């Protein structure tokens, strides 16, 4: 089964990193990505740009086809999705075992529904 590992980051903390800390953070993700690839479970993934680049669309819901466009993320929160991986794992426990090794504080694990 495929699982999405949604990476939550605090953008302010990321922006406040010094050069050495940012290099170490990037290296930790490089090692993590390599580990997933070596294990044969990596199916995809990308980093996302900061939420300042986000655009949110909301249908007004009155059936007139109108859409409200808002700059920025959907929700005001301390942490936002900063990227994701898609992995193949036999079950949720295996997906959790891989996610626990990710070098971030918060990871959301969600099964991927084939479309």
C-alpha positions, 0 to 999 in steps of 0.5 A, a space after each residue: 500500500 502507498 502512504 503519503 508522509 506529509 512533512 510539517 515545518 515551522 516556516 519561521 524556525 526554518 527561516 531563522 536557521 543559520 547557514 550551518 544549521 540549514 546545511 545540517 538539516 538539508 544533509 539529514 533529509 538527503 540521508 533520509 531520502 537515500 535510505 528510503 530509496 535504498 530500502 526500495 520504498 520511495 515512490 515520490 516526493 517533493 519539497 513545497 515552496 513557503 506558504 507566502 507563495 500559496 493561493 487558496 481557492 474557495 467555492 462560494 457554495 451558492 451554485 453560481 460558480 463563483 470562486 473566492 481567491 485568497 493569497 496564502 495558506 488555507 489555515 493560520 497555523 504555526 506549522 504548515 506542510 513543507 513537503 511530502 514523500 510517497 512510500 510503498 509499505 506493507 502496512 501502517 506499522 511499516 509506514 510508521 517505522 519509516 516516518 519515525 526516522 524522518 528528521 522533523 518533529 511532525 509527520 502526518 501519515 496517510 494512506 494513498 487511495 488509488 484513483 
